Amino acid sequence: MLKIIVEFTKVIILILIGILMNSCTKFNSNFQSVSGNGNVVTVNRTITEPFTAIKAKTGLQVIVKQSPDQSITIEADENLQDHIFTEVKEGYLEVYSDANIRKSSAKKVYITLPELTELSSSSGANVTSANTFHCKTVDFDSSSGSSLTFSVEAQKIDCESSSGSTMKLNGQTVSLETDSSSGSSMNLENLVAQNVDSEASSGSSTHVNPTENLKADASSGASITYVSQPKRITTDKSSGGSVSLQ
């Protein structure tokens, strides 16, 4: 019976992801399609408003670096520069394209900032860090087939992944909370955390590295794997979910 539930859950997840991808395709079809002209240029953007949070979207490659100075630099084909937007709204830097970029020699956005409180990737964006960020608290969110790879040291880290996205973090923290769903994956085995509170559902997978406490809740065919043996473990498994030591 349990096997039937797990297989049924996987089928439902595949259907939902298919619907999501189809919706994304229809959404992108409303965009103007454009290809790069091969002439890569680098442009420094002027933004005077401060920001501590970043939202990266629409298939762009975003490289983030912690630095005393705030800056934004776009490296992209010359004719793509006007299609890549960097806008600050209420402390959030939104990075996105207004076109469906079919082919390019480069579509990179380099960002430096002194403090980071939140970072999200969506719609196929690829976000990476150029150095290790030092934060008090920080939230990471990946969705819609995007990828987020980051090096961070913080007192508290919250992570959420969904819709087939991938998140990979390394570093250390005192408190880590995770929530994965909809076929996404969190690879946090290189993020050493004293206390971990982890939830996984709908066929997602999460790897964590707790040293003191682990609270793990896995359901609907999802898995939580811990790569080190913490002192205390509390688990809750349902509908084919699994919690195990690697």
C-alpha positions as CSV (number, residue, x, y, z in Angstrom):
1,M,0.0,0.0,0.0
2,L,2.8,2.4,0.9
3,K,4.5,1.7,-2.4
4,I,1.3,2.5,-4.3
5,I,1.0,5.8,-2.4
6,V,4.6,6.7,-3.2
7,E,4.2,5.9,-6.9
8,F,0.9,7.8,-7.1
9,T,2.5,10.8,-5.5
10,K,5.4,10.8,-8.0
11,V,2.9,10.6,-10.9
12,I,0.9,13.6,-9.5
13,I,4.2,15.6,-9.1
14,L,5.2,14.9,-12.7
15,I,1.8,16.1,-13.9
16,L,2.0,19.2,-11.8
17,I,5.5,20.0,-13.0
18,G,4.4,19.4,-16.6
19,I,1.5,21.9,-16.1
20,L,4.0,24.4,-14.6
21,M,6.4,24.1,-17.4
22,N,3.6,24.4,-20.0
23,S,2.4,27.6,-18.2
24,C,6.0,29.0,-18.2
25,T,6.2,28.2,-21.9
26,K,3.0,30.1,-22.6
27,F,4.2,33.0,-20.4
28,N,7.5,33.2,-22.2
29,S,5.8,33.0,-25.6
30,N,4.2,36.4,-24.7
31,F,7.8,37.8,-24.5
32,Q,9.6,39.2,-27.4
33,S,12.1,36.6,-28.6
34,V,15.6,37.9,-29.1
35,S,19.1,36.5,-29.8
36,G,22.4,38.2,-28.9
37,N,24.5,39.8,-31.7
38,G,27.7,38.3,-30.4
39,N,29.3,41.7,-29.5
40,V,29.7,41.4,-25.7
41,V,29.9,44.7,-23.8
42,T,30.2,45.5,-20.1
43,V,28.0,48.3,-18.7
44,N,28.0,49.7,-15.2
45,R,24.5,50.5,-13.9
46,T,23.9,53.5,-11.7
47,I,21.6,52.8,-8.8
48,T,21.4,55.2,-5.9
49,E,18.8,53.4,-3.8
50,P,20.1,51.0,-1.2
51,F,19.0,47.4,-1.2
52,T,19.6,44.3,1.0
53,A,17.5,41.8,-0.9
54,I,17.7,40.4,-4.5
55,K,15.2,38.8,-6.8
56,A,16.7,37.1,-9.9
57,K,14.4,35.9,-12.7
58,T,14.0,34.9,-16.3
59,G,17.1,32.8,-17.1
60,L,19.7,35.4,-16.3
61,Q,23.1,34.4,-14.7
62,V,23.6,36.5,-11.5
63,I,26.8,36.6,-9.6
64,V,26.7,38.2,-6.1
65,K,29.6,39.4,-4.0
66,Q,29.8,40.9,-0.5
67,S,31.6,44.2,-0.6
68,P,31.6,47.5,1.2
69,D,30.4,49.2,-2.0
70,Q,27.1,48.7,-3.8
71,S,27.4,48.1,-7.6
72,I,25.7,46.5,-10.6
73,T,27.5,45.5,-13.8
74,I,25.9,43.9,-16.8
75,E,28.0,41.7,-19.2
76,A,25.9,40.8,-22.2
77,D,25.6,41.0,-25.9
78,E,25.2,44.7,-26.9
79,N,21.7,44.3,-28.2
80,L,20.6,42.5,-25.0
81,Q,21.6,45.3,-22.6
82,D,18.3,47.2,-23.0
83,H,16.4,44.0,-22.3
84,I,18.0,43.4,-18.9
85,F,16.5,45.4,-16.1
86,T,17.8,46.1,-12.6
87,E,15.3,48.0,-10.5
88,V,15.2,48.7,-6.7
89,K,11.7,48.6,-5.1
90,E,11.4,48.9,-1.3
91,G,14.8,47.6,-0.6
92,Y,14.6,44.7,-3.2
93,L,16.8,44.7,-6.2
94,E,14.8,43.0,-9.0
95,V,16.9,41.6,-11.9
96,Y,15.0,40.3,-14.9
97,S,14.6,40.4,-18.7
98,D,11.6,41.7,-20.6
99,A,12.5,39.3,-23.5
100,N,12.8,35.6,-24.2
101,I,16.6,35.4,-24.8
102,R,17.0,32.5,-27.1
103,K,20.7,32.7,-27.7
104,S,23.5,34.8,-26.2
105,S,27.3,35.0,-25.8
106,A,26.7,36.4,-22.3
107,K,23.9,37.5,-20.0
108,K,25.6,38.0,-16.7
109,V,24.7,40.4,-13.9
110,Y,27.4,41.1,-11.3
111,I,26.1,42.6,-8.0
112,T,28.1,43.7,-5.0
113,L,26.5,44.8,-1.7
114,P,27.5,45.1,1.9
115,E,24.6,43.4,3.5
116,L,22.3,40.6,2.3
117,T,19.0,39.7,4.0
118,E,17.1,37.8,1.3
119,L,17.9,36.2,-2.1
120,S,15.5,34.5,-4.4
121,S,15.8,32.8,-7.8
122,S,13.0,31.9,-10.2
123,S,12.1,31.2,-13.8
124,G,15.3,29.5,-14.7
125,A,17.7,32.1,-13.2
126,N,21.1,30.9,-12.2
127,V,22.5,32.6,-9.0
128,T,25.9,32.1,-7.5
129,S,28.1,33.8,-4.9
130,A,31.6,35.1,-5.7
131,N,32.7,35.0,-2.1
132,T,31.5,33.9,1.3
133,F,28.8,36.1,2.7
134,H,28.7,37.0,6.4
135,C,25.1,37.7,7.6
136,K,23.1,37.8,10.8
137,T,20.0,36.3,9.3
138,V,19.3,35.5,5.6
139,D,16.5,33.9,3.6
140,F,17.0,31.9,0.4
141,D,14.2,30.9,-2.0
142,S,14.5,29.0,-5.3
143,S,11.6,28.1,-7.6
144,S,10.5,27.4,-11.2
145,G,13.5,25.5,-12.4
146,S,16.1,28.0,-11.2
147,S,19.4,27.2,-9.4
148,L,21.0,28.9,-6.4
149,T,24.5,28.1,-5.3
150,F,25.9,30.1,-2.4
151,S,28.5,30.3,0.3
152,V,27.3,31.8,3.6
153,E,28.0,32.1,7.3
154,A,25.1,33.3,9.4
155,Q,23.4,33.0,12.8
156,K,20.1,32.0,11.2
157,I,19.3,30.8,7.7
158,D,15.8,30.0,6.2
159,C,15.6,28.1,2.9
160,E,12.7,27.3,0.7
161,S,12.7,25.5,-2.6
162,S,9.9,24.4,-5.0
163,S,8.9,23.6,-8.6
164,G,12.0,21.6,-9.7
165,S,14.5,24.1,-8.6
166,T,17.9,23.3,-7.1
167,M,19.6,25.0,-4.1
168,K,23.2,24.3,-2.9
169,L,24.7,26.1,0.1
170,N,28.0,25.7,1.9
171,G,29.3,27.4,5.1
172,Q,27.9,27.3,8.6
173,T,25.1,28.5,10.8
174,V,23.6,28.2,14.3
175,S,20.0,27.7,13.2
176,L,18.7,26.3,9.8
177,E,15.1,26.0,8.7
178,T,14.3,24.3,5.4
179,D,11.1,23.7,3.4
180,S,11.3,21.8,0.1
181,S,8.5,20.8,-2.2
182,S,7.3,19.9,-5.7
183,G,10.3,17.9,-6.9
184,S,12.9,20.5,-5.9
185,S,16.2,19.6,-4.3
186,M,18.3,21.2,-1.5
187,N,21.9,20.1,-1.2
188,L,23.0,21.5,2.1
189,E,25.4,18.8,3.2
190,N,28.2,21.3,3.2
191,L,26.3,23.8,5.3
192,V,27.2,22.8,8.9
193,A,24.3,23.7,11.2
194,Q,23.9,23.3,14.9
195,N,20.1,23.1,14.9
196,V,18.1,22.0,11.9
197,D,14.3,22.1,11.4
198,S,13.6,20.5,8.0
199,E,10.4,19.8,6.1
200,A,10.1,18.1,2.7
201,S,7.1,17.2,0.7
202,S,5.8,16.3,-2.8
203,G,8.8,14.3,-4.1
204,S,11.4,16.8,-3.1
205,S,14.8,15.9,-1.5
206,T,16.8,17.6,1.2
207,H,20.3,16.9,2.5
208,V,21.4,18.6,5.7
209,N,24.4,18.5,8.1
210,P,23.2,18.9,11.7
211,T,25.6,18.7,14.7
212,E,23.3,19.3,17.7
213,N,19.5,18.9,16.9
214,L,17.5,17.7,13.9
215,K,13.7,17.9,13.5
216,A,12.7,16.3,10.3
217,D,9.3,16.0,8.7
218,A,9.0,14.2,5.3
219,S,5.8,13.4,3.4
220,S,4.4,12.5,0.0
221,G,7.4,10.7,-1.4
222,A,9.9,13.3,-0.2
223,S,13.2,12.5,1.5
224,I,15.4,14.1,4.1
225,T,19.0,12.8,4.4
226,Y,21.3,13.9,7.2
227,V,25.1,13.4,6.6
228,S,26.2,13.7,10.2
229,Q,24.8,12.2,13.4
230,P,23.3,14.9,15.6
231,K,22.9,14.6,19.4
232,R,19.1,14.6,19.2
233,I,16.7,13.7,16.4
234,T,12.9,14.0,16.1
235,T,11.3,12.6,12.9
236,D,7.9,12.5,11.4
237,K,7.3,10.4,8.2
238,S,4.0,10.0,6.3
239,S,2.7,9.1,2.8
240,G,6.0,7.5,1.7
241,G,8.3,10.2,3.1
242,S,11.7,9.1,4.4
243,V,14.3,10.4,6.9
244,S,17.6,8.6,6.9
245,L,21.3,8.9,7.7
246,Q,23.6,8.9,4.7
